[in-house]
Amino acid sequence: MSNSVYQINKGINQSIEFRGLKAQYIWYLGGGVIALMILFAIMYIAGLPSLICIGIIGISGTLWVLKTYKMSHQYGEFGMMKALAKRQIPKAVKSQSRKIFMNFSKNTPNEK
């Protein structure tokens, strides 16, 4: 009887990571690259000199990569979604009338 060696995948339920980018930030970086390629094509077809197009795309691409890595390290896998959800929570609830609060004791189901 021979002993077989099986490798165990210990990355189950882990978020994907590519060179330090986590989860959705990989998609943000990919979308930015595609947007910059389209922008380059538009500028080149519009007649701008190719060196100016390359310079603009190079600077924009560098800034996009730095911003994406910064967000990935700052927020992590779910942090940005939590931060965006936290912004949508109202600071206070305003009511013009107390009428809604007046009948709380009358409507309790356990009292008879």
MOFEN-V778028 format. One record per residue. N is the residue number from 1. RES is the residue in one letter. PHI is phi in degrees with one decimal (999 if undefined). PSI is psi in degrees with one decimal (999 if undefined). OMEGA is omega in radians with two decimals (NA if undefined). Layout:
N;RES;PHI;PSI;OMEGA
N;RES;PHI;PSI;OMEGA
//
This chain:
1;M;999;128.9;-3.13
2;S;-102.9;145.1;3.10
3;N;-87.2;121.9;3.10
4;S;-89.7;144.9;3.12
5;V;-107.2;118.8;3.12
6;Y;-111.9;137.2;3.07
7;Q;-89.0;134.5;3.13
8;I;-97.1;128.1;3.09
9;N;-82.0;107.4;-3.10
10;K;-93.8;9.7;-3.13
11;G;-99.1;18.3;-3.12
12;I;-67.8;137.6;-3.12
13;N;63.1;19.2;3.05
14;Q;-96.5;147.2;3.09
15;S;-74.5;150.6;3.14
16;I;-72.9;149.2;-3.14
17;E;-139.9;135.8;3.13
18;F;-133.6;110.1;3.13
19;R;49.9;41.8;3.09
20;G;94.9;-16.2;3.09
21;L;-83.6;136.4;-3.09
22;K;-113.2;142.2;2.94
23;A;49.1;-118.5;-2.98
24;Q;-71.4;-16.3;-3.12
25;Y;-68.1;-24.0;3.03
26;I;-63.6;-41.7;3.12
27;W;-67.8;-38.6;3.11
28;Y;-61.5;-42.4;3.13
29;L;-66.1;-42.4;3.11
30;G;-63.6;-42.2;3.10
31;G;-63.7;-38.1;3.10
32;G;-64.6;-39.7;3.11
33;V;-63.9;-43.8;3.13
34;I;-64.5;-42.3;3.11
35;A;-62.4;-39.7;3.12
36;L;-68.4;-34.8;3.09
37;M;-66.1;-40.8;3.10
38;I;-65.6;-42.1;3.10
39;L;-61.6;-41.2;3.09
40;F;-60.9;-44.7;-3.13
41;A;-62.8;-41.0;3.14
42;I;-64.5;-45.6;-3.13
43;M;-65.5;-38.8;-3.13
44;Y;-68.1;-41.6;3.12
45;I;-68.0;-32.5;3.13
46;A;-69.5;-14.6;3.04
47;G;106.4;6.7;3.08
48;L;-68.5;146.8;3.09
49;P;-60.6;146.2;-3.03
50;S;-64.5;-32.9;3.14
51;L;-66.7;-36.6;3.09
52;I;-68.0;-42.1;3.09
53;C;-59.4;-46.2;-3.14
54;I;-64.4;-39.4;3.12
55;G;-63.8;-46.3;3.14
56;I;-63.7;-44.8;-3.13
57;I;-67.9;-37.6;3.12
58;G;-63.8;-45.2;3.12
59;I;-67.4;-45.2;3.13
60;S;-62.5;-42.1;3.13
61;G;-64.3;-41.2;3.10
62;T;-62.6;-45.5;3.12
63;L;-63.7;-39.2;-3.14
64;W;-64.9;-43.2;3.13
65;V;-64.4;-44.4;3.13
66;L;-62.5;-43.1;3.14
67;K;-64.7;-40.7;-3.14
68;T;-65.9;-44.3;3.10
69;Y;-64.4;-38.4;3.12
70;K;-62.5;-45.4;3.11
71;M;-64.1;-39.6;-3.14
72;S;-62.7;-42.2;-3.14
73;H;-76.6;-33.2;-3.10
74;Q;-73.5;-46.2;-3.02
75;Y;-99.2;-28.3;-3.07
76;G;76.7;-159.4;-3.01
77;E;-68.4;-46.6;-3.06
78;F;-115.0;-2.1;-3.02
79;G;-62.9;-37.7;-3.12
80;M;-68.8;-37.9;3.09
81;M;-64.3;-39.2;3.11
82;K;-66.7;-40.2;3.14
83;A;-65.9;-40.7;3.10
84;L;-67.2;-37.0;3.10
85;A;-68.6;-36.4;-3.13
86;K;-65.8;-32.2;3.10
87;R;-66.1;-26.6;-3.08
88;Q;-83.9;-10.3;3.12
89;I;-76.1;128.9;-3.13
90;P;-68.8;147.7;3.12
91;K;-71.6;-35.2;-3.13
92;A;-151.0;155.3;3.07
93;V;-109.2;121.6;-3.11
94;K;-102.3;138.6;3.11
95;S;-131.6;136.5;3.13
96;Q;-87.8;-13.1;-3.07
97;S;-137.2;151.4;3.07
98;R;-95.5;3.2;-3.04
99;K;-57.2;-39.9;-3.11
100;I;-64.8;-29.6;-3.10
101;F;-90.5;-12.6;-3.04
102;M;-72.8;-29.3;-3.03
103;N;-102.5;19.1;-3.13
104;F;-64.0;-43.9;-3.08
105;S;-69.5;-26.0;-3.13
106;K;-78.3;-25.7;-3.02
107;N;-98.2;9.7;-3.12
108;T;-72.4;131.3;-3.04
109;P;-73.6;-22.1;-3.07
110;N;-82.0;-16.9;-3.12
111;E;-86.1;145.1;3.10
112;K;-129.5;999;NA
//
